[in-house]
Amino acid sequence: MDGFNDFIEMITGFIWADWVLYVVLGVGVLFTLWSGFSQYRALTHGVAVTRGKYDDPDDPGAISHFQALSAALSATVGLGNIAGVAIAIAIGGPGAVFWMWVVGILGMAIKTTEVAQSMLFRDTSDPNNPHGGPMFVVREGMKAWGLGWLGTIIGGIFCVTLLISAVTGGNMFQSWSVGGITEEVLQVEPWVSGLILAIVVAMVILGGIKRIGSVAGVLVPFMCLLYVITALVVLVMHIGELPAVFGMIFSSAFGASEAGGAFVGGAVGTAFLWGMKRALFSSECGQGSSPIAHSAAQTKEPISESVVAGLEPFIDTLVVCTLTALMILSTGALTRGTDDGEGADARFAQAPLVSHDADAGWILGTPTAFRDADSDPTSMAGRTELPERSEDSLRIDGAWRDGDRVFMVVTGGESVAEETGSNRAVFNGIVHLPEDPEAESYIRWKPIASDDGSVGIYASMIGSDTMPTAIPNVYEEYVGATLTAHAINRDLPGFGNWLILIAAWLFAISTMISWSYYGEQGVVYLFGTTLVPFYKIIYCLLIVVATLPLVKTAREIGNLSDLGTGIMLWANIPIMLLFGAYAMTKYHDYMRRLRNGELEPGAKKDGDAN
């Protein structure tokens, strides 16, 4: 798996180059100005449309405006809001939150535009089962230019990227996160969670978009309300820290995040990169996914549904993601308390963990020693005594459990890591509690160097002449959703685990059922309906695969989800720009008629304008 993960990281490094993020921001600015700040219309007219003020039961479509918004939100408001935000802050620091906000605001215009295009070009030949999405936009749009064959090919390319994103970020990321938090709370093997998820998702997706819309219409409001109320309770308890937290977010957005405690630091570029990527993953702005759900809405006015769609990034990023971020930062979960490892510095240095190479500098971990230790359970190579849990840690997280992941912070003299902007790195280990009560519990530390002697991603000591030193503290590692749960536990011990467990299951199920429909529409476009049952079987099997011990770290699953998000952006943004003028013309015509009162209930409506 190491080779596979390196390959995926190489690809995502290319498709998520800095200039790609600048392009997305530029597209957001373009359509914000071109639409005359459609964000305002989404928050006013969009709310009225969602409430059903302009509904007509005779309009073509399968689901209501509210159900369409719920179906789209069920794909966006999910574990990206819990686990994704936590990953962004843990790696990029507080400044990542600022860039999430930027994406959220500009994303409202992007979402309005891409949904407008899909609604204008959707296929309503079957009024009760309409089809839409960027693949239909480019096919039908270019057909009008006499280039239907080219549009069909481009639409096919988009569908390939859609399927990759559906099975990675829309499926495997969700299942992996649920497996992790369930294991943390209930000590249940992740594959068990994966199997249950697969069965539940299969029962819903067999009913098609109408069942998905009905389930989402119940799940989304309930899970959002539950999560928001809990977050507000926690934030009220830390109301005094919020001004400092906001100050930290803004200062870290344009400068390196200061290291402290369990946080090793974050460079300004890292905050920008991870904030953008996580917000785009969570809100799906520019991906072209949610237009597929909105295209099923019941309406004769294509633009009305696009205005509703503008509410998505606001709810997802500016409300739910922000609440998660503020909880993590205001409770101190990012730096968090430690379990005192008094003497750990000395034990760390005595263990055969550090070697020096003239070219690479200090390498934390001697591969040969660890390989020998793994084959000899009695070997003490790479071990240190397990420290007793502090009083706070016992109150918040309980006693140590076998298999708990921990880490120690290491400083490397004058060296500065490009990603963290500091001279600190983490050294990971796993807690071992022997079955023999008389035997000593210990931590087995993982080498950073690989078997071929190359240095891993955490080795920020490269080029340093100063021997790396361990700071004598041991931190429990919280990955993704477990960090958010820890933040809640700090004020409401035990409650955070249960809340995040329930929310994670609801969020994951809602996201996976919506993304299964997105992928299904890609299959229909490429192959017709014949292969849809086979696709659904593969989709459900991958839910289980993601919970097997193949993907273990936040970085690995983050790379997997970034792959899907990134390639969809590459496919959809050109389509948006190609037909942007047409969408904006129809948008402004709709707004003109709205201002003139032509769209009020009972007024005569125009037909589908394609």
N, C-alpha and C positions, 0 to 999 in steps of 0.2 A: 504493500500500500504506500510505502514511502515514495517509491518511484512514481506511482500514479498521482499522488498528492503534489509532488514537485512539478509534474507535467501540467496539472490543472492550474497550479500557481503561476507557472510561466505564461499560460494562455490568458488568465485573468489579469496578469500584470500588463499584458499588451492591450487587451480590450478595455481596461480601466486606466489607461494612461491619463495623466493630468489633463491633456487637451480634450479628452472625451468629456470630462466633467465640465470644462469650460463651455463646450458646445451645448451641453444640456442646459446649463445656466443661461446661455445666450438665447436658446430657443424659448426658455421660459420668459425672459425679458421681452423678446420679440412679440410673442402672443399676448403678453400682458399689455403692452402698448398698443398693439394692433387691435385688440378687442376693446380697448378703452377701459382697462382694469375690470375684467370680467369677474374678478374676485368679489367685487361689491354686488354684482348681479346674482352670484351664487348664494351669497348670504342673505339676500332679500327675496328676489323672485324664485330662486331655487328652492327655498324653504316652502313657499306657497305652492309650488308645483308638487313638491313631495307630499304635502299635506292633502293633496287630491283636489285642490280648488279648480283645476283645469281638466279634470278627468272626464272622459267620455267613454262609456261602455262599448260603443260601436267602433272605436278606434282599433286598428290592427295591432296585434301584439299578444304576448302570452302572460305577462305579469304586470302589476301596477308600477308606478314610479317608485313608490316606497319599497316594494319588493326588489325592484331592479337595483336601487341604491343599496339595499341590505345585502343582496347577493354579491355586489361588487365590494362592499365593505367587509363582507365575510372573508373575502380573499385578502384584503389589505389590513384590516384590523385583526391581527393575529399574533403569532409568536414573534414576528418582527418587532412588535411594540414592546414585548417583554424581554425576549432573549436578544433580539437584534440591537436594541438600544443599549442594553447592558454590555454587549460585545463592543459596540462603538466607543462607549465611555471607557471601558477597561483598557482598550488599546489606544484610542485617540485622545482620551482625556476629556475634561469638561467642555473644551472648545468645540467638540464634535456636535454638541447640542445646537450651537448657533447655526451651523451649516445645515442641520436638519430643518431648522426654522426657515432658512432661505429656500430650501427645496420645497417645503410645505407651501409657502406663499406663492412662489413662481409655479409650483406644480398645479395649483388650482387653474391657472390659465392653460397649462399644457393639457391637463385632463379635459377641460372644456372643449378644447380644439380637437383632440383625437376622438372624443365621443361624438362631436358634431359631424366629423367626417364619416364615421361608421354609421351613424343614423341616416345620413344623407344617401349613402350607398347600400344600405342594408337590403337584403332579399326578403320581401314580404309576400312572395307568391303563395306561401302557406301562412295566412294571417295569424294562425294560432301557434306557429313555430317558426318565427323569423330567424334569419341568420345574418350576422354582421361581424365586423372586425376589420383590421387593416388589410387582411388578405382580400376581402371583398372590395375595399376602397381602391386598392391599386389595380385590381382586375377590371372592375367596372369603370373606374376613372380613365384608365389607359385605353379601354375598349372604345370610349367616346372619342379618343384621339386616333383611332385606327391602329392601335398598338396592343390589342387585346392579348396576343400571344406573349408579349413581353410582360404585361401585367400579370398574366397567369403564372409565369415563371417566378417573378418577384414575390407574388403572393405565396407560392409554394415555399420559397426560401424563408419567408416570415413564419410559416407554419412549422417548419423544422425547428427554428429557434423557439417557437412557442412550446413545442413538445419538450424540448430540453429544459426549459424553465419550469414547465409544469411538473416534471418528475424530479427536479432538483429542489429549487427554492419553494415551489408550491406544494411539495409532497415530502421529500426526504428530510429537508431541514425541519419541517414541522414534527415529523415522527421522531427524529433523533432528539429533538428538544424535549418532547413529551416523555420519551424513554428515560432521559437523564433526570428530569425533575421527579418522575414517579419512583425511580430507583432511590433517589435521595430521600424521599419522604416515606415510602412504604417498603423499601428494600425488596422491590420486585424486579426481577430481571427485565432489562429493556425489551427483549424480544417478545415478552408476554404483552407488554403495552402495545407493541407494534401489531401483534396479532389481533388484539381487541379493536384497535383503531381500524385495521383493514376490514374487519367484519362490519363495523358501524358505517364506515364510508361506503362500502359496497351496498349496504341496504338503502342508503340515500340516493346514490348516483344512478341506481337502476331505474329510479322514477323520473329521470330527465329534469329539465330546467324548471318545470312547475313545482316538482317536489323540492328541488334545491331552493327555489325562491321562497316556498312556504316555510321550510326549516330555517333558512337564513333570517326570514322576517321575525321569527321568534327568538332564535339564538343570539343574534347580534345585539338587539336592544338590551336583553337580559345581561349578557356578559359584559357589555360596555358599562352598564349602570353599576353592576357589582364591583368592577375594577375601579371605576372613577370614584365611587363612594369611599372605598378603602384608601385609595391614594389621597383623597382630600383629608381623611382622618389623620393619616400619617403627617401630611404637610402642615396641618393645623398644629400638631404637636411640635413642629419645628419652624413655626412662623417667624421666629426671630432670626433664624439662620438664612432665610430665603434671600434677603438683600445681598448678603455676601456670596451666596451661590450664584445669583444672576451676575454679579460683578466678576466672579471667577469664570463663568461661561464666556462673557464678552472678552475678557483679557486673554483667555486661553485660545480664543478663536483666531487671534492675530499674533500670538506669541507662543513659545513653548510652554506646555503645562508642567508646573513644578512637581517634581517627584516627592513622594512622601508615603511612609508606611508601606502598604502592599502595592501601591501604584509606582511603577518604575519611571514614569514620565511619558510625555507625548510631545513630539515636535509639531509645529504649526501645520506642516504639510500632512502629517498623519491625522490630525484632527479634521482637516478639510476632507481628506480622502475617505476616512471611515464614516464621518458624519454624512457626507453625500451618498456613499454607497448604501449605508443602512437605511437612510431616509428614502432613497429611490427603491430599495428592496421592499420597504414597508408600504410605501404609498403607491408603488408601481407606476409612477408618473413617467410617461414617455415609452412605456413598455408595450402599450397597445393591447393589454390583457383585459382590463375592465370594460373597454368598449364592447367586448363580446357579450358580456352580461347585460349592459345597458341596451344593446340592440334588440333585446327581447321585450323591452318596455312597450306598453300599450299606449300609443299616441300617433296622431297624424302630423304633429309638429316636431320634426327632427331636432330642432335646436332646443326645445323645451327640456328634453332629456339631457342634453349636453350641459345645460345650466345646473341641473340637479347633480351631475357628475362632478362639478366644481366643488361640491361640499366634501367630497371624499378626502382629499389631502388635508383639509382643515380639520375634520374629525380625527383622522388617523394620525397625522403628524403634529399639528399644532395643539391638539388636545391630549390624546392618549399617549403618544410618544413623550411629550413634554412632562406629563405627570410621572411617567416611569423615571425619566432622567432626574427630575427634581427629588424624587424619593431616594434614589441612589446617592445623590450628592449631598442632600441635606442631612441624611442620617449618618453619614460618615462611612457608608458601606464600601466606597471606593478604596479608601486607605485602610479601613477597618482595624479592629483590635488584633492582637497577636497572642499566641501561646508562647510564653517566655521560654526561649531555648538557652537558658544560662549555660555557658560553656560550649554552646553549639559551634561557636567560632573555632575553638580549639579542636573539637572533635572533627569538624569539617576539614581542617588543614591536615589533621593526622591521617584521615582516610585517604586512600589512593585515588583521589578525585581530580587532581590538578596536574597537568603536564604542560611543558613549554616547548614551543616550536619556533625556530628562528624566524620563519616567514609568517606563520599564522598568529604568533603571540601566545597568550595563555588560552589553553583549551580546557574547559571545565568538564572533566570526565576522561578517564583513560579507557578506551573501548575494550582492550584486552582484559583488564582487571574486571570489568563488569561482565564480560562474556564468561569468564571463569567463575565469577560469583554466581551467575545465573545457573550454571551447571553444578555448583556445589552449594547446597542450601546452608551449610555450616559456615561458609565463608563470610567474613565480616567486611569484605570489600564493599565500599559504597554505602555502608550503613551508619546511622547515628541513632542514639537513644531517643525514643519518643518522649517529648516533653509533656508534662501534665497540662491539662487544659486550664486556662485562667478562669476565674470566677465568672467573668462576663461571657466568655465563650461557652461555658457550661449552661448558663442561663439562656443564651441565644440559640445555640446549636446542639447542646447536649454533649454526651461523652464521645470519645473517639470511636470510630467504627472501622473494622477491617476493610481496606480498600479505599479509604478516604484519600483524596488527592491533596497534597500540600506543596508548598514551595518556600524557598528561602531567597531573600534578596541578596544579590552579590554586587559589589562595587569594584570597578576595574581601574582605579587610579585616575589618570588624566584622559583616558579614552572616552569618546562620546559616540553613542550609537545614532545612526541617521534617523531611525524610526522613533526612538524615544526622546532624543534630544538630551540625554543624560548619560552618566557613566554607570548606570545600574542595569542589571539584568536579573532574570529569575532562574532559579535552579530547582527543577521539579522532582518530587518524590511521591511515594505511595506508602501509606500506613499499613503495617503488618501487625496483627494481633494473633500471636501463636495460640493454638488450641490448648497447649499446656499452660495452666494458670501460673505455674512457677517460672515459665520462660519469660524473658524480657521482651517487651514490645519495642518495635524499632521502625525507623523510616528507611526505606531503600531508595536512594537517590538515583535519578536517571542521568546517564551521560549525555552531554550535548553533542559531543563528537560522534560521528557515525563510524561504522566498521572500517570504512576506507580512509578514515582520518580527516575527512572534511568537517568543517565547523557548521553547526546547526544555526537556526535562525535566532536563537536567543543569545548567542555568544557575542556580546557587545565588547568583548575585551580584545578583539583583533587589533594587532598593532601596538598593544600596550606593553611597556617594559615593566610595569608594576604588577606584582602578583595579585590576582583577584582575591578579595577578602569577603567572607560571608558576614552579613549583619546578623547577630545572634537572635533572630526571631523566626518563628515558624508560623506561616499563615495557611489557613485552609483555602484551597482553591475553589472559587465559585465561578462556574462557566455559564454564560448566557442567563437563562431564566433563574438559575439558582442564586445568582447575584441579586436579582430583583427580590427574590424570596427572602434572602438574608437581610436586605434593606428593611423590609417590613418586619421581620423577626426582631430586629434591634429594638423596636418599640412595642411590638405585639408578639412576644415570644411564642413560637409554635404556629401562630395564625398565618404568617406569611407563607409557610410551606403548604398549608392546606389551601389557601386562597390561590396561590400560583398554580398548584396542582389542578384545581378545578378550572381556573381560567385557561391554563395551558391546554387541557383536554378540549374545552369548548372552542377556544380560538383555533386549535389545530384542526379539529373536525370541520369547522365552518370554512377554514381556508382550503383544506384539501378537497372538499366537495365542490367548491367553486372552481378551483384550478383543474379538477378532473373534467369539468364541463368545458373550460377553455381548451384543454388539450383535445377533448372530443371533437370540438369544432374544427381544430386543425386536422384531425384525422378525416373528418367528413370532407373537408376541402381537398385533401390530397388523394384520398382513396374511396370516398363515398361512405356509405353507412355499413358496408360489409364487415370492415375490420374493427368497428366500434366495440363489440363485445370482447374481442381479443385485447384491445387497448385497455379496457377497464380491468381485465384480469392482470395485465402487466402492471398497471398503475397501483393496484392493491397489493401485489406481491412486493413492489418496491418499498411500500410502507414498512413491511417487515424487514426487508434487507437493510434499511437505514438504521434499524435498532440492533443489528448484529455488531459484534466487536470489530468492525472494519474502520469506522470513522470514530475517532476518540476525542479530538480536541476542537475548541472553538474555531481555530484557524482553518482546520480541515473542512469543517462543515460550512464555514464562512466562504471559503474558496468555491465550494460546490454551488452555493446559492448565488454567489457573485457571477459565476459562469453563466447561469441562466439569465439573470438580470441584465448582464452586460451585452450578451449577444442579441437579446430582444431590442435593446436600445439601438444597437447598430442597424437593425433591420427596420425598426419603426420610425425613427427620427427622420430619415430621408423621405419616407412616405408622407409624414406630417408636413414637411416643408414643400413637397411636390404639390400637394393639394390644399395647402394652407390658405391661399388666396380665395379659392372657391368656398371653403368653410367660413372664412371671415365675411365674405359677401353675404352669405345666407344668415350668418349670425347678426350682422348689423341690420339686415332687412327685418329679421324677427324682432329685434329691439325697437325698431321704428314702429312696427305694428303694435308692439306692446305699449309704447308711449301714446299711440293714437287710440288706444282702447279697443283695437280690433280683435284682441285675443281674450277679452273678458268672457266668462261663461255665457253661452248663448250667441256669441258673435260668430259670424261665418269664418271657417278656417280654411287655410290653403291645404292642398294635399301634399303628399310626400314629394319634396322638391328635388328629385334626381332625374 
